[in-house]
Amino acid sequence: MIRCDYLVVGAGLAGVSVCEGIREKDRKGGVLLVGNEAVAGYRRADLAPCFLWPPDPRTGSKNASKSSSKPVDKPVDNGASDEGTEAVSAVGSGGQDPWRGLAVRRAADLEADLRVDVRLETTITQFNLERRQAVLSTGQALEFRKACLATGGRAARPAVAGAGLGNVFHLRTLRDAAAVREVMSLGGAGGTRVVVVGGGCLAAQAASLLVGWPGANVVLVHRGRALWQRWLDGLTAAWLGEVFAARGVQMRLGETLNGFEGRTVLRNVQTKSGARIPAAMALVACGVELNLGLVAQTPLGYPYGTPVNEFLETEEKGVFAAGEIAAYPDHTMGGLRRVEGAEALVQQGRVAGGNLTGKQRQRFEWLPHRHAELFGYAFDLVGDFSRPPVQTELEGDRESGRFVVRHLHGGQLVAAVGCNQEEGVIEGLKREMRARVTGRKRAVLR
Ligand SMILES: Cc1cc2nc3c(=O)[nH]c(=O)nc-3n(C[C@H](O)[C@H](O)[C@H](O)COP(=O)(O)OP(=O)(O)OC[C@H]3O[C@@H](n4cnc5c(N)ncnc54)[C@H](O)[C@@H]3O)c2cc1C
């Protein structure tokens, strides 16, 4: 029987940040981090910029100067030999270093930096909340005092014919990203016919990068009438669609996926309208399903996520949740929310880790902010986009590629889309949203 003070389930960015938070407050307690991937703690948002960026025609390597990925905080060392690194090297060996910009944490790094026991490529298969016991995929049983769930999500897989064919990909893990790059690289000078399915952040970003590959022919199939409908008003969404079309992405909006055709490998993508689009590869980006299997049938397995209080503790004392699965009360914008953006994941993980030790009791507060780059347009999506705006106001103009669209409810700013804006402008919008809430609280107190 393995015994630990703190069990952290899931070694994504949130899980690793939880371990950091624990160590800041408790230097001695035994921490066990379990994750089922071969490496830990990388930012999935960096997968597309690192792996899907077209090779530089002069050198054959990824053109790092154009990359929209955040600066590398910890380059991976090729030469080391632990399990995690082997996996990374294996995926990197086919291309020219696409993974180098990915801040991957290896088991050895984490053990040395944080003094935690790390089990990668290992799954927690059973989790007993009441007894504080769990079972690993290796068959070992373990007992923990406290736990934090950070199991994140997996790519949603539409239940359509042919979904298991070769070259039908989802983009969630390092392995997925490496496989997509491999197929693109095999396309050769003739290029690859790619169908991207979806209209959200990931689908749009993937299409915008893949269309830059030599000779690539990219079709984007989306059942909605516009891209990014969750964030953009109709006019801005139409403008973005025109940008995509002008850059060579064939837009098939209002088309619903019906299935994939081929014998063993994909040949066509079918839509419900009867269209058959020839494709050598499909990239399906239709959202995420949360990994809540361990807590299914418990009050922690709520479909929107695991409910936590502002301290990130679930209703089960001593059991916390962080990252994509945690549904926390957002006191700034209201309602229940799940974090978006790497910065928020890190901060939330650290708060959860610190609180888990019992040596701090810190609230998690965050104003929702997501950053995405498409064709050189840098978008900041700030605030609450859960309800369609009653009114929008445009500052600047879309054609110049520099604008802000303010989303208003009852005359109050609830969300904003900034395109190619300075940091100061984005911070100003956040201040305005926070001030509205502070004003509301003052009014209630009076
Ligand atoms: C390509 C891509 C681009 C993205 N871009 C953005 C973006 O620009 N902005 C943004 O806000 N978000 C983006 N996201 C979403 C973002 O990556 C997620 O919100 C984030 O990864 C969540 O982190 P997490 O640590 O909570 O979960 P995850 O990163 O999903 O990590 C959880 C880990 O736990 C493992 N696990 C699950 N169950 C078990 C178990 N029983 N035992 C052991 N391990 C388990 C999972 O396999 C996984 O490795 C993007 C996602 C993808 C895939």
The ligand as an SDF file (V2000), in Angstrom:
LIG
                    3D

 53 58  0  0  0  0  0  0  0  0999 V2000
   -4.7560   22.2540  -28.8670 C   0  0  0  0  0  0  0  0  0  0  0  0
   -5.4060   22.9500  -27.7190 C   0  0  0  0  0  0  0  0  0  0  0  0
   -5.3980   24.3370  -27.6850 C   0  0  0  0  0  0  0  0  0  0  0  0
   -5.9760   24.9870  -26.6060 C   0  0  0  0  0  0  0  0  0  0  0  0
   -5.9320   26.3230  -26.5890 N   0  0  0  0  0  0  0  0  0  0  0  0
   -6.4480   26.9800  -25.5460 C   0  0  0  0  0  0  0  0  0  0  0  0
   -6.3870   28.3870  -25.4760 C   0  0  0  0  0  0  0  0  0  0  0  0
   -5.8480   29.0250  -26.3660 O   0  0  0  0  0  0  0  0  0  0  0  0
   -6.9060   29.0010  -24.3990 N   0  0  0  0  0  0  0  0  0  0  0  0
   -7.4990   28.2760  -23.4160 C   0  0  0  0  0  0  0  0  0  0  0  0
   -7.9870   28.8790  -22.4760 O   0  0  0  0  0  0  0  0  0  0  0  0
   -7.5780   26.9530  -23.4380 N   0  0  0  0  0  0  0  0  0  0  0  0
   -7.0650   26.2860  -24.4810 C   0  0  0  0  0  0  0  0  0  0  0  0
   -7.1530   24.9260  -24.5310 N   0  0  0  0  0  0  0  0  0  0  0  0
   -7.7610   24.2180  -23.3900 C   0  0  0  0  0  0  0  0  0  0  0  0
   -6.7040   24.0290  -22.2950 C   0  0  0  0  0  0  0  0  0  0  0  0
   -5.6160   23.3810  -22.8190 O   0  0  0  0  0  0  0  0  0  0  0  0
   -7.2640   23.2610  -21.1390 C   0  0  0  0  0  0  0  0  0  0  0  0
   -8.1520   24.1420  -20.4990 O   0  0  0  0  0  0  0  0  0  0  0  0
   -6.1850   22.7880  -20.1920 C   0  0  0  0  0  0  0  0  0  0  0  0
   -5.3770   21.8330  -20.8170 O   0  0  0  0  0  0  0  0  0  0  0  0
   -6.7610   22.2050  -18.9360 C   0  0  0  0  0  0  0  0  0  0  0  0
   -5.7060   21.8560  -18.0820 O   0  0  0  0  0  0  0  0  0  0  0  0
   -5.8980   20.7780  -16.9590 P   0  0  0  0  0  0  0  0  0  0  0  0
   -4.5670   20.5910  -16.3210 O   0  0  0  0  0  0  0  0  0  0  0  0
   -7.0670   21.1040  -16.1310 O   0  0  0  0  0  0  0  0  0  0  0  0
   -6.3090   19.4540  -17.7470 O   0  0  0  0  0  0  0  0  0  0  0  0
   -5.5290   18.6310  -18.8500 P   0  0  0  0  0  0  0  0  0  0  0  0
   -4.5680   19.4740  -19.5710 O   0  0  0  0  0  0  0  0  0  0  0  0
   -6.5640   17.9080  -19.6210 O   0  0  0  0  0  0  0  0  0  0  0  0
   -4.6900   17.6120  -17.9720 O   0  0  0  0  0  0  0  0  0  0  0  0
   -5.3110   16.5870  -17.2240 C   0  0  0  0  0  0  0  0  0  0  0  0
   -4.4510   15.3400  -17.3180 C   0  0  0  0  0  0  0  0  0  0  0  0
   -4.9770   14.3790  -16.4240 O   0  0  0  0  0  0  0  0  0  0  0  0
   -4.9830   13.1130  -17.0750 C   0  0  0  0  0  0  0  0  0  0  0  0
   -5.9530   12.2340  -16.4250 N   0  0  0  0  0  0  0  0  0  0  0  0
   -7.2950   12.2430  -16.5530 C   0  0  0  0  0  0  0  0  0  0  0  0
   -7.8420   11.2680  -15.7910 N   0  0  0  0  0  0  0  0  0  0  0  0
   -6.8050   10.6320  -15.1810 C   0  0  0  0  0  0  0  0  0  0  0  0
   -6.7160    9.5360  -14.2930 C   0  0  0  0  0  0  0  0  0  0  0  0
   -7.8020    8.8810  -13.8700 N   0  0  0  0  0  0  0  0  0  0  0  0
   -5.4970    9.1250  -13.8880 N   0  0  0  0  0  0  0  0  0  0  0  0
   -4.3830    9.7660  -14.3070 C   0  0  0  0  0  0  0  0  0  0  0  0
   -4.4140   10.8260  -15.1500 N   0  0  0  0  0  0  0  0  0  0  0  0
   -5.6080   11.2540  -15.5770 C   0  0  0  0  0  0  0  0  0  0  0  0
   -5.3470   13.4920  -18.5080 C   0  0  0  0  0  0  0  0  0  0  0  0
   -5.0390   12.4770  -19.4120 O   0  0  0  0  0  0  0  0  0  0  0  0
   -4.4710   14.7230  -18.7040 C   0  0  0  0  0  0  0  0  0  0  0  0
   -3.1600   14.3660  -19.0550 O   0  0  0  0  0  0  0  0  0  0  0  0
   -6.5980   24.2500  -25.5900 C   0  0  0  0  0  0  0  0  0  0  0  0
   -6.6200   22.8570  -25.6380 C   0  0  0  0  0  0  0  0  0  0  0  0
   -6.0460   22.2180  -26.7000 C   0  0  0  0  0  0  0  0  0  0  0  0
   -6.0700   20.7300  -26.7400 C   0  0  0  0  0  0  0  0  0  0  0  0
  1  2  1  0
  2  3  1  0
  2 52  2  0
  3  4  2  0
  4  5  1  0
  4 50  1  0
  5  6  2  0
  6  7  1  0
  6 13  1  0
  7  8  2  0
  7  9  1  0
  9 10  1  0
 10 11  2  0
 10 12  1  0
 12 13  2  0
 13 14  1  0
 14 15  1  0
 14 50  1  0
 15 16  1  0
 16 17  1  0
 16 18  1  0
 18 19  1  0
 18 20  1  0
 20 21  1  0
 20 22  1  0
 22 23  1  0
 23 24  1  0
 24 25  2  0
 24 26  1  0
 24 27  1  0
 27 28  1  0
 28 29  2  0
 28 30  1  0
 28 31  1  0
 31 32  1  0
 32 33  1  0
 33 34  1  0
 33 48  1  0
 34 35  1  0
 35 36  1  0
 35 46  1  0
 36 37  1  0
 36 45  1  0
 37 38  2  0
 38 39  1  0
 39 40  1  0
 39 45  2  0
 40 41  1  0
 40 42  2  0
 42 43  1  0
 43 44  2  0
 44 45  1  0
 46 47  1  0
 46 48  1  0
 48 49  1  0
 50 51  2  0
 51 52  1  0
 52 53  1  0
M  END
$$$$
